[in-house]
Amino acid sequence: MQRSAVLLSVLLVVAAVGPAVGGVGAAAPVPETRPAFDGTHSETCEFPYTERDATGTEVTIQSAPERVVTLNPSAAQTMWEIGAEAQVVGVSQYASYLDGAEAKANVSGPSGPSVERVLDAEPDVVLVPSSSYGAATERVAQLRAQGVPVFVFGEGTSLEFVANKTERIGRLTGNCEAGVRRAADMRQSTALMERALRDEERPVGLNVFFGYTSGADTFIGDVMETGGLRNGAADANVSGFQVINDETVVALDPEWIVVPENSPVPQNAAYNSTTAIQEGNVVVVDTNYLQQPAPRAVIAAEAILAAVHPEAYDEYRTLQAHGDDDSTATPTTAARETVTETPTPEPPATTATGTPGFGPALSVVALAAAMVSLAIRRRAR
């Protein structure tokens, strides 16, 4: 009886977060209503600086920030990637994978950021990606009521969005040149991958994590396409991040499946029937790269490219190293790291990273899915 009650409670949580594919998405992201950052102020980087954020709020930063708090690992990763980690004084618990993050204040609290911890960090600006804002609207209002500049970003929909966001974070934190340079590296890498893939056919791919998939207008979908796949979920008219049911998986019959390392492919008849599973075509990507709209998402695209199109990947690396008649490649973080591809996912060790990049809503779904699975296995014994 007690197990049944727990199971019912978990199912109610899952139902409240989001329905199956075709319905409303799991999260309530903030839409991006502003024009793309154009780098207009990249040369001067002067302060005071005012810009409208994704909530429509005019945010003014009086002087170059010395103390920055990030409420989501994607914003923290971006600060690290533009060489500005020394300015960061507070991070969320999910940013612990970043080198040196343990020395920063942990501003996470129950079910989201802690207003008290953020204020204790005495920030000059607080960076709030879309997923964090959707779960902490009232807390953002409380911070603003205390006179703290809080900048909320819109929902990430592509790698170009991530590049724009990187430039914008550079501008907001007084690192204009570094932000523009890192964004240019990203755009260069994606352009070279596109060149390397110009004669390749793109097989159907499917991203799966804790029962969810990435449809059209998602940065993960764009990562997959940049790596040489067709996003099967988008072909099936899935938009945003939504639950995917077994019937859709069977109908799509993906040739490749892409998963973050903390979410193995479901082991059931639907997935086992797919070409991807039967041929061992599963790409396991670092969760912190695949699921965060931040510069290292390019590394996730590289991992997919290396697995799906190894010859094109070799050409891409050559273009990166030497350039060609159309462009001169600049080595990026992705070029400096080793890309690995795991043909069959293994259950990862339990870590404290949870489901970074998507905020509390999908973290609850991940926990719920695990509890449901555990309860079902126990009842089957």
Contacts in CASP RR format, 6 or more apart in sequence:
PFRMAT RR
TARGET T0000
AUTHOR 0000-0000-0000
METHOD contacts of the structure
MODEL  1
MQRSAVLLSVLLVVAAVGPAVGGVGAAAPVPETRPAFDGTHSETCEFPYT
ERDATGTEVTIQSAPERVVTLNPSAAQTMWEIGAEAQVVGVSQYASYLDG
AEAKANVSGPSGPSVERVLDAEPDVVLVPSSSYGAATERVAQLRAQGVPV
FVFGEGTSLEFVANKTERIGRLTGNCEAGVRRAADMRQSTALMERALRDE
ERPVGLNVFFGYTSGADTFIGDVMETGGLRNGAADANVSGFQVINDETVV
ALDPEWIVVPENSPVPQNAAYNSTTAIQEGNVVVVDTNYLQQPAPRAVIA
AEAILAAVHPEAYDEYRTLQAHGDDDSTATPTTAARETVTETPTPEPPAT
TATGTPGFGPALSVVALAAAMVSLAIRRRAR
3 375 0 8 1.000
3 378 0 8 1.000
3 379 0 8 1.000
6 371 0 8 1.000
6 375 0 8 1.000
7 371 0 8 1.000
7 372 0 8 1.000
7 375 0 8 1.000
7 376 0 8 1.000
10 368 0 8 1.000
10 371 0 8 1.000
10 372 0 8 1.000
10 375 0 8 1.000
11 368 0 8 1.000
11 372 0 8 1.000
13 364 0 8 1.000
13 365 0 8 1.000
13 368 0 8 1.000
14 365 0 8 1.000
14 368 0 8 1.000
14 369 0 8 1.000
14 372 0 8 1.000
17 26 0 8 1.000
17 361 0 8 1.000
17 362 0 8 1.000
17 364 0 8 1.000
17 365 0 8 1.000
17 368 0 8 1.000
18 24 0 8 1.000
18 25 0 8 1.000
18 26 0 8 1.000
18 242 0 8 1.000
18 243 0 8 1.000
18 365 0 8 1.000
19 25 0 8 1.000
19 243 0 8 1.000
20 242 0 8 1.000
20 243 0 8 1.000
20 244 0 8 1.000
20 245 0 8 1.000
21 213 0 8 1.000
21 233 0 8 1.000
21 236 0 8 1.000
21 238 0 8 1.000
21 242 0 8 1.000
21 243 0 8 1.000
21 244 0 8 1.000
21 245 0 8 1.000
21 248 0 8 1.000
22 237 0 8 1.000
22 238 0 8 1.000
22 242 0 8 1.000
23 242 0 8 1.000
25 240 0 8 1.000
25 241 0 8 1.000
25 242 0 8 1.000
26 212 0 8 1.000
26 241 0 8 1.000
26 242 0 8 1.000
26 243 0 8 1.000
26 361 0 8 1.000
26 362 0 8 1.000
26 365 0 8 1.000
27 131 0 8 1.000
27 134 0 8 1.000
27 241 0 8 1.000
27 358 0 8 1.000
27 359 0 8 1.000
27 361 0 8 1.000
27 362 0 8 1.000
28 134 0 8 1.000
28 361 0 8 1.000
29 130 0 8 1.000
29 131 0 8 1.000
29 134 0 8 1.000
29 154 0 8 1.000
29 155 0 8 1.000
29 156 0 8 1.000
30 54 0 8 1.000
30 55 0 8 1.000
30 130 0 8 1.000
30 133 0 8 1.000
30 134 0 8 1.000
30 152 0 8 1.000
30 153 0 8 1.000
30 154 0 8 1.000
30 155 0 8 1.000
31 54 0 8 1.000
31 154 0 8 1.000
31 155 0 8 1.000
32 54 0 8 1.000
32 153 0 8 1.000
32 154 0 8 1.000
32 155 0 8 1.000
32 156 0 8 1.000
32 157 0 8 1.000
32 161 0 8 1.000
33 54 0 8 1.000
33 56 0 8 1.000
34 52 0 8 1.000
34 53 0 8 1.000
34 54 0 8 1.000
36 160 0 8 1.000
36 164 0 8 1.000
37 164 0 8 1.000
37 165 0 8 1.000
37 167 0 8 1.000
37 168 0 8 1.000
37 171 0 8 1.000
39 167 0 8 1.000
39 171 0 8 1.000
39 176 0 8 1.000
39 180 0 8 1.000
41 49 0 8 1.000
41 171 0 8 1.000
41 176 0 8 1.000
42 167 0 8 1.000
42 171 0 8 1.000
42 176 0 8 1.000
42 177 0 8 1.000
42 179 0 8 1.000
42 180 0 8 1.000
43 176 0 8 1.000
44 176 0 8 1.000
45 64 0 8 1.000
45 171 0 8 1.000
45 174 0 8 1.000
45 175 0 8 1.000
45 176 0 8 1.000
45 177 0 8 1.000
47 61 0 8 1.000
47 62 0 8 1.000
47 63 0 8 1.000
47 64 0 8 1.000
47 174 0 8 1.000
48 60 0 8 1.000
48 61 0 8 1.000
48 62 0 8 1.000
48 63 0 8 1.000
49 60 0 8 1.000
49 61 0 8 1.000
49 171 0 8 1.000
49 172 0 8 1.000
50 58 0 8 1.000
50 59 0 8 1.000
50 60 0 8 1.000
50 61 0 8 1.000
51 58 0 8 1.000
51 59 0 8 1.000
51 151 0 8 1.000
51 168 0 8 1.000
51 171 0 8 1.000
51 172 0 8 1.000
52 58 0 8 1.000
52 59 0 8 1.000
53 59 0 8 1.000
53 150 0 8 1.000
53 151 0 8 1.000
53 152 0 8 1.000
53 153 0 8 1.000
54 130 0 8 1.000
54 133 0 8 1.000
54 152 0 8 1.000
54 153 0 8 1.000
54 154 0 8 1.000
55 133 0 8 1.000
55 152 0 8 1.000
57 144 0 8 1.000
57 150 0 8 1.000
57 152 0 8 1.000
59 149 0 8 1.000
59 150 0 8 1.000
59 151 0 8 1.000
60 149 0 8 1.000
61 124 0 8 1.000
61 125 0 8 1.000
61 149 0 8 1.000
61 172 0 8 1.000
63 124 0 8 1.000
64 173 0 8 1.000
64 174 0 8 1.000
65 87 0 8 1.000
65 123 0 8 1.000
65 124 0 8 1.000
65 125 0 8 1.000
65 172 0 8 1.000
65 173 0 8 1.000
65 174 0 8 1.000
66 87 0 8 1.000
66 124 0 8 1.000
67 87 0 8 1.000
67 89 0 8 1.000
67 121 0 8 1.000
67 122 0 8 1.000
67 123 0 8 1.000
67 124 0 8 1.000
68 79 0 8 1.000
68 84 0 8 1.000
68 87 0 8 1.000
68 88 0 8 1.000
68 89 0 8 1.000
68 90 0 8 1.000
68 123 0 8 1.000
68 124 0 8 1.000
68 125 0 8 1.000
68 126 0 8 1.000
68 127 0 8 1.000
68 173 0 8 1.000
69 88 0 8 1.000
69 89 0 8 1.000
69 90 0 8 1.000
69 91 0 8 1.000
69 105 0 8 1.000
69 107 0 8 1.000
69 118 0 8 1.000
69 121 0 8 1.000
69 123 0 8 1.000
69 125 0 8 1.000
69 126 0 8 1.000
69 127 0 8 1.000
70 76 0 8 1.000
70 79 0 8 1.000
70 88 0 8 1.000
70 90 0 8 1.000
70 91 0 8 1.000
70 92 0 8 1.000
70 95 0 8 1.000
70 126 0 8 1.000
70 127 0 8 1.000
71 92 0 8 1.000
71 107 0 8 1.000
71 113 0 8 1.000
71 118 0 8 1.000
71 126 0 8 1.000
71 127 0 8 1.000
71 128 0 8 1.000
71 129 0 8 1.000
71 132 0 8 1.000
71 136 0 8 1.000
72 92 0 8 1.000
72 94 0 8 1.000
72 95 0 8 1.000
72 127 0 8 1.000
72 128 0 8 1.000
72 129 0 8 1.000
72 131 0 8 1.000
72 132 0 8 1.000
72 356 0 8 1.000
72 357 0 8 1.000
72 359 0 8 1.000
73 91 0 8 1.000
73 92 0 8 1.000
73 94 0 8 1.000
73 95 0 8 1.000
73 97 0 8 1.000
73 98 0 8 1.000
73 288 0 8 1.000
73 292 0 8 1.000
73 294 0 8 1.000
73 356 0 8 1.000
73 357 0 8 1.000
74 129 0 8 1.000
74 292 0 8 1.000
74 293 0 8 1.000
74 294 0 8 1.000
74 356 0 8 1.000
74 357 0 8 1.000
75 127 0 8 1.000
75 128 0 8 1.000
75 129 0 8 1.000
75 153 0 8 1.000
75 169 0 8 1.000
75 294 0 8 1.000
76 88 0 8 1.000
76 91 0 8 1.000
76 92 0 8 1.000
76 95 0 8 1.000
76 98 0 8 1.000
76 101 0 8 1.000
77 95 0 8 1.000
77 98 0 8 1.000
77 288 0 8 1.000
77 292 0 8 1.000
77 294 0 8 1.000
77 295 0 8 1.000
77 296 0 8 1.000
78 165 0 8 1.000
78 166 0 8 1.000
78 169 0 8 1.000
78 294 0 8 1.000
78 295 0 8 1.000
79 85 0 8 1.000
79 87 0 8 1.000
79 88 0 8 1.000
79 127 0 8 1.000
79 169 0 8 1.000
79 173 0 8 1.000
80 88 0 8 1.000
80 98 0 8 1.000
80 99 0 8 1.000
81 166 0 8 1.000
81 182 0 8 1.000
81 294 0 8 1.000
81 295 0 8 1.000
81 296 0 8 1.000
81 333 0 8 1.000
82 166 0 8 1.000
82 169 0 8 1.000
82 170 0 8 1.000
82 175 0 8 1.000
82 178 0 8 1.000
82 179 0 8 1.000
82 181 0 8 1.000
82 182 0 8 1.000
83 175 0 8 1.000
83 178 0 8 1.000
84 170 0 8 1.000
84 173 0 8 1.000
84 175 0 8 1.000
84 178 0 8 1.000
85 98 0 8 1.000
85 100 0 8 1.000
87 173 0 8 1.000
88 104 0 8 1.000
89 104 0 8 1.000
89 105 0 8 1.000
89 121 0 8 1.000
89 122 0 8 1.000
89 123 0 8 1.000
90 104 0 8 1.000
90 105 0 8 1.000
90 106 0 8 1.000
90 107 0 8 1.000
90 118 0 8 1.000
90 121 0 8 1.000
90 123 0 8 1.000
91 98 0 8 1.000
91 101 0 8 1.000
91 104 0 8 1.000
91 105 0 8 1.000
91 106 0 8 1.000
91 107 0 8 1.000
92 106 0 8 1.000
92 107 0 8 1.000
92 108 0 8 1.000
92 112 0 8 1.000
92 113 0 8 1.000
92 132 0 8 1.000
93 106 0 8 1.000
93 108 0 8 1.000
93 352 0 8 1.000
94 108 0 8 1.000
94 353 0 8 1.000
94 354 0 8 1.000
94 356 0 8 1.000
94 357 0 8 1.000
94 359 0 8 1.000
95 101 0 8 1.000
95 104 0 8 1.000
95 356 0 8 1.000
96 102 0 8 1.000
96 352 0 8 1.000
96 353 0 8 1.000
97 288 0 8 1.000
97 353 0 8 1.000
97 356 0 8 1.000
105 117 0 8 1.000
105 120 0 8 1.000
105 121 0 8 1.000
106 117 0 8 1.000
107 113 0 8 1.000
107 114 0 8 1.000
107 117 0 8 1.000
107 118 0 8 1.000
107 121 0 8 1.000
108 114 0 8 1.000
108 117 0 8 1.000
109 117 0 8 1.000
111 135 0 8 1.000
111 360 0 8 1.000
112 132 0 8 1.000
112 135 0 8 1.000
112 136 0 8 1.000
112 139 0 8 1.000
112 359 0 8 1.000
112 360 0 8 1.000
113 132 0 8 1.000
113 136 0 8 1.000
113 139 0 8 1.000
115 139 0 8 1.000
115 142 0 8 1.000
115 143 0 8 1.000
118 126 0 8 1.000
118 143 0 8 1.000
118 148 0 8 1.000
119 143 0 8 1.000
119 146 0 8 1.000
119 148 0 8 1.000
123 148 0 8 1.000
124 149 0 8 1.000
125 148 0 8 1.000
125 149 0 8 1.000
125 150 0 8 1.000
125 151 0 8 1.000
125 172 0 8 1.000
125 173 0 8 1.000
126 143 0 8 1.000
126 148 0 8 1.000
126 149 0 8 1.000
126 150 0 8 1.000
126 151 0 8 1.000
127 151 0 8 1.000
127 153 0 8 1.000
127 169 0 8 1.000
127 172 0 8 1.000
127 173 0 8 1.000
128 136 0 8 1.000
128 140 0 8 1.000
128 150 0 8 1.000
128 151 0 8 1.000
128 152 0 8 1.000
128 153 0 8 1.000
129 152 0 8 1.000
129 153 0 8 1.000
129 154 0 8 1.000
129 293 0 8 1.000
129 357 0 8 1.000
130 152 0 8 1.000
130 153 0 8 1.000
130 154 0 8 1.000
130 155 0 8 1.000
130 156 0 8 1.000
131 357 0 8 1.000
131 358 0 8 1.000
131 359 0 8 1.000
131 361 0 8 1.000
131 362 0 8 1.000
132 359 0 8 1.000
133 140 0 8 1.000
133 152 0 8 1.000
134 361 0 8 1.000
135 359 0 8 1.000
135 360 0 8 1.000
135 361 0 8 1.000
140 150 0 8 1.000
140 152 0 8 1.000
143 150 0 8 1.000
144 150 0 8 1.000
151 172 0 8 1.000
153 165 0 8 1.000
153 168 0 8 1.000
156 162 0 8 1.000
156 165 0 8 1.000
156 218 0 8 1.000
156 219 0 8 1.000
156 293 0 8 1.000
157 217 0 8 1.000
157 218 0 8 1.000
157 219 0 8 1.000
157 222 0 8 1.000
158 217 0 8 1.000
158 219 0 8 1.000
158 222 0 8 1.000
159 186 0 8 1.000
159 190 0 8 1.000
159 219 0 8 1.000
159 222 0 8 1.000
159 223 0 8 1.000
159 226 0 8 1.000
159 297 0 8 1.000
159 298 0 8 1.000
159 301 0 8 1.000
160 187 0 8 1.000
160 222 0 8 1.000
161 219 0 8 1.000
161 293 0 8 1.000
162 186 0 8 1.000
162 219 0 8 1.000
162 293 0 8 1.000
162 294 0 8 1.000
162 295 0 8 1.000
162 297 0 8 1.000
163 183 0 8 1.000
163 186 0 8 1.000
163 187 0 8 1.000
164 183 0 8 1.000
165 293 0 8 1.000
165 294 0 8 1.000
166 179 0 8 1.000
166 182 0 8 1.000
166 183 0 8 1.000
166 186 0 8 1.000
166 294 0 8 1.000
166 295 0 8 1.000
167 179 0 8 1.000
167 180 0 8 1.000
167 183 0 8 1.000
169 175 0 8 1.000
169 179 0 8 1.000
170 176 0 8 1.000
170 178 0 8 1.000
170 179 0 8 1.000
170 180 0 8 1.000
171 179 0 8 1.000
182 295 0 8 1.000
183 295 0 8 1.000
184 330 0 8 1.000
185 295 0 8 1.000
185 330 0 8 1.000
185 332 0 8 1.000
185 333 0 8 1.000
186 295 0 8 1.000
186 298 0 8 1.000
186 332 0 8 1.000
188 327 0 8 1.000
188 329 0 8 1.000
188 330 0 8 1.000
188 332 0 8 1.000
189 298 0 8 1.000
189 301 0 8 1.000
189 302 0 8 1.000
189 320 0 8 1.000
189 332 0 8 1.000
189 334 0 8 1.000
189 335 0 8 1.000
190 226 0 8 1.000
190 298 0 8 1.000
190 301 0 8 1.000
191 327 0 8 1.000
192 316 0 8 1.000
192 319 0 8 1.000
192 320 0 8 1.000
192 323 0 8 1.000
192 327 0 8 1.000
192 329 0 8 1.000
193 226 0 8 1.000
193 227 0 8 1.000
193 228 0 8 1.000
193 301 0 8 1.000
193 302 0 8 1.000
193 305 0 8 1.000
193 312 0 8 1.000
193 316 0 8 1.000
194 226 0 8 1.000
195 316 0 8 1.000
195 319 0 8 1.000
195 324 0 8 1.000
195 326 0 8 1.000
196 305 0 8 1.000
196 309 0 8 1.000
196 312 0 8 1.000
196 313 0 8 1.000
196 315 0 8 1.000
196 316 0 8 1.000
196 319 0 8 1.000
197 227 0 8 1.000
197 228 0 8 1.000
197 305 0 8 1.000
197 309 0 8 1.000
197 312 0 8 1.000
200 228 0 8 1.000
200 309 0 8 1.000
200 312 0 8 1.000
202 225 0 8 1.000
202 228 0 8 1.000
202 229 0 8 1.000
202 230 0 8 1.000
203 229 0 8 1.000
203 230 0 8 1.000
203 255 0 8 1.000
203 256 0 8 1.000
203 308 0 8 1.000
204 229 0 8 1.000
204 230 0 8 1.000
204 232 0 8 1.000
204 235 0 8 1.000
204 252 0 8 1.000
204 253 0 8 1.000
204 254 0 8 1.000
204 255 0 8 1.000
204 256 0 8 1.000
205 224 0 8 1.000
205 229 0 8 1.000
205 230 0 8 1.000
205 231 0 8 1.000
205 232 0 8 1.000
205 254 0 8 1.000
205 255 0 8 1.000
205 256 0 8 1.000
205 257 0 8 1.000
205 258 0 8 1.000
205 276 0 8 1.000
206 213 0 8 1.000
206 231 0 8 1.000
206 232 0 8 1.000
206 233 0 8 1.000
206 244 0 8 1.000
206 249 0 8 1.000
206 252 0 8 1.000
206 254 0 8 1.000
206 256 0 8 1.000
206 257 0 8 1.000
206 258 0 8 1.000
206 276 0 8 1.000
207 213 0 8 1.000
207 214 0 8 1.000
207 215 0 8 1.000
207 220 0 8 1.000
207 221 0 8 1.000
207 224 0 8 1.000
207 231 0 8 1.000
207 233 0 8 1.000
207 257 0 8 1.000
207 258 0 8 1.000
207 259 0 8 1.000
207 290 0 8 1.000
208 244 0 8 1.000
208 257 0 8 1.000
208 258 0 8 1.000
208 259 0 8 1.000
208 263 0 8 1.000
208 265 0 8 1.000
208 266 0 8 1.000
209 259 0 8 1.000
209 260 0 8 1.000
209 263 0 8 1.000
209 291 0 8 1.000
209 355 0 8 1.000
210 263 0 8 1.000
210 355 0 8 1.000
210 362 0 8 1.000
210 365 0 8 1.000
210 366 0 8 1.000
210 369 0 8 1.000
211 243 0 8 1.000
211 244 0 8 1.000
211 263 0 8 1.000
211 266 0 8 1.000
211 365 0 8 1.000
211 369 0 8 1.000
212 241 0 8 1.000
212 242 0 8 1.000
212 243 0 8 1.000
212 244 0 8 1.000
212 362 0 8 1.000
212 365 0 8 1.000
213 233 0 8 1.000
213 238 0 8 1.000
213 241 0 8 1.000
213 242 0 8 1.000
213 243 0 8 1.000
213 244 0 8 1.000
214 220 0 8 1.000
214 221 0 8 1.000
214 224 0 8 1.000
214 231 0 8 1.000
214 233 0 8 1.000
214 240 0 8 1.000
214 241 0 8 1.000
215 221 0 8 1.000
215 231 0 8 1.000
215 232 0 8 1.000
215 233 0 8 1.000
215 234 0 8 1.000
215 238 0 8 1.000
215 239 0 8 1.000
215 240 0 8 1.000
215 241 0 8 1.000
215 242 0 8 1.000
216 231 0 8 1.000
216 233 0 8 1.000
216 234 0 8 1.000
216 237 0 8 1.000
216 238 0 8 1.000
216 239 0 8 1.000
216 240 0 8 1.000
217 239 0 8 1.000
217 240 0 8 1.000
218 240 0 8 1.000
218 241 0 8 1.000
219 293 0 8 1.000
219 297 0 8 1.000
220 290 0 8 1.000
220 291 0 8 1.000
221 231 0 8 1.000
221 233 0 8 1.000
221 234 0 8 1.000
223 290 0 8 1.000
223 297 0 8 1.000
223 300 0 8 1.000
223 301 0 8 1.000
223 304 0 8 1.000
224 231 0 8 1.000
224 258 0 8 1.000
224 301 0 8 1.000
224 304 0 8 1.000
225 231 0 8 1.000
226 298 0 8 1.000
226 301 0 8 1.000
226 304 0 8 1.000
226 305 0 8 1.000
227 301 0 8 1.000
227 302 0 8 1.000
227 304 0 8 1.000
227 305 0 8 1.000
227 308 0 8 1.000
227 309 0 8 1.000
228 304 0 8 1.000
228 305 0 8 1.000
228 308 0 8 1.000
228 309 0 8 1.000
228 312 0 8 1.000
229 256 0 8 1.000
229 258 0 8 1.000
229 304 0 8 1.000
229 308 0 8 1.000
232 252 0 8 1.000
232 254 0 8 1.000
233 242 0 8 1.000
233 244 0 8 1.000
233 252 0 8 1.000
235 252 0 8 1.000
236 248 0 8 1.000
236 251 0 8 1.000
236 252 0 8 1.000
238 244 0 8 1.000
238 248 0 8 1.000
241 358 0 8 1.000
241 362 0 8 1.000
246 268 0 8 1.000
246 269 0 8 1.000
246 270 0 8 1.000
246 271 0 8 1.000
247 270 0 8 1.000
249 270 0 8 1.000
249 271 0 8 1.000
249 274 0 8 1.000
250 270 0 8 1.000
250 273 0 8 1.000
250 274 0 8 1.000
252 274 0 8 1.000
253 273 0 8 1.000
253 274 0 8 1.000
253 275 0 8 1.000
254 274 0 8 1.000
254 275 0 8 1.000
254 276 0 8 1.000
255 275 0 8 1.000
255 276 0 8 1.000
255 279 0 8 1.000
255 281 0 8 1.000
256 276 0 8 1.000
256 281 0 8 1.000
256 282 0 8 1.000
256 283 0 8 1.000
256 304 0 8 1.000
256 307 0 8 1.000
256 308 0 8 1.000
257 265 0 8 1.000
257 271 0 8 1.000
257 274 0 8 1.000
257 276 0 8 1.000
257 277 0 8 1.000
257 281 0 8 1.000
257 282 0 8 1.000
257 283 0 8 1.000
258 282 0 8 1.000
258 283 0 8 1.000
258 285 0 8 1.000
258 290 0 8 1.000
258 304 0 8 1.000
259 265 0 8 1.000
259 282 0 8 1.000
259 283 0 8 1.000
259 284 0 8 1.000
259 285 0 8 1.000
259 345 0 8 1.000
260 284 0 8 1.000
260 285 0 8 1.000
260 286 0 8 1.000
260 287 0 8 1.000
260 290 0 8 1.000
260 291 0 8 1.000
261 284 0 8 1.000
261 285 0 8 1.000
261 286 0 8 1.000
261 287 0 8 1.000
261 345 0 8 1.000
261 348 0 8 1.000
262 287 0 8 1.000
262 348 0 8 1.000
262 351 0 8 1.000
262 353 0 8 1.000
262 354 0 8 1.000
262 355 0 8 1.000
263 287 0 8 1.000
263 366 0 8 1.000
264 345 0 8 1.000
264 346 0 8 1.000
264 347 0 8 1.000
264 348 0 8 1.000
265 271 0 8 1.000
265 277 0 8 1.000
265 282 0 8 1.000
265 345 0 8 1.000
271 277 0 8 1.000
272 278 0 8 1.000
275 281 0 8 1.000
276 282 0 8 1.000
280 343 0 8 1.000
280 344 0 8 1.000
281 307 0 8 1.000
281 308 0 8 1.000
281 343 0 8 1.000
282 342 0 8 1.000
282 343 0 8 1.000
282 344 0 8 1.000
282 345 0 8 1.000
283 303 0 8 1.000
283 304 0 8 1.000
283 307 0 8 1.000
283 308 0 8 1.000
283 341 0 8 1.000
283 342 0 8 1.000
284 341 0 8 1.000
284 342 0 8 1.000
284 345 0 8 1.000
285 300 0 8 1.000
285 303 0 8 1.000
285 304 0 8 1.000
286 299 0 8 1.000
286 300 0 8 1.000
286 303 0 8 1.000
287 353 0 8 1.000
287 355 0 8 1.000
287 356 0 8 1.000
288 296 0 8 1.000
288 353 0 8 1.000
288 356 0 8 1.000
289 296 0 8 1.000
289 297 0 8 1.000
289 299 0 8 1.000
289 300 0 8 1.000
289 303 0 8 1.000
290 297 0 8 1.000
290 300 0 8 1.000
291 355 0 8 1.000
291 356 0 8 1.000
291 357 0 8 1.000
291 358 0 8 1.000
292 356 0 8 1.000
292 357 0 8 1.000
293 357 0 8 1.000
295 333 0 8 1.000
296 333 0 8 1.000
296 334 0 8 1.000
298 332 0 8 1.000
298 333 0 8 1.000
298 334 0 8 1.000
299 333 0 8 1.000
299 334 0 8 1.000
299 337 0 8 1.000
299 339 0 8 1.000
302 313 0 8 1.000
302 316 0 8 1.000
302 334 0 8 1.000
302 339 0 8 1.000
303 339 0 8 1.000
303 340 0 8 1.000
303 341 0 8 1.000
305 312 0 8 1.000
305 313 0 8 1.000
305 316 0 8 1.000
306 313 0 8 1.000
306 339 0 8 1.000
306 341 0 8 1.000
307 341 0 8 1.000
313 339 0 8 1.000
317 335 0 8 1.000
319 327 0 8 1.000
319 329 0 8 1.000
320 329 0 8 1.000
320 331 0 8 1.000
320 332 0 8 1.000
320 335 0 8 1.000
321 329 0 8 1.000
321 331 0 8 1.000
321 335 0 8 1.000
322 329 0 8 1.000
323 329 0 8 1.000
354 363 0 8 1.000
354 366 0 8 1.000
355 362 0 8 1.000
355 363 0 8 1.000
355 366 0 8 1.000
END
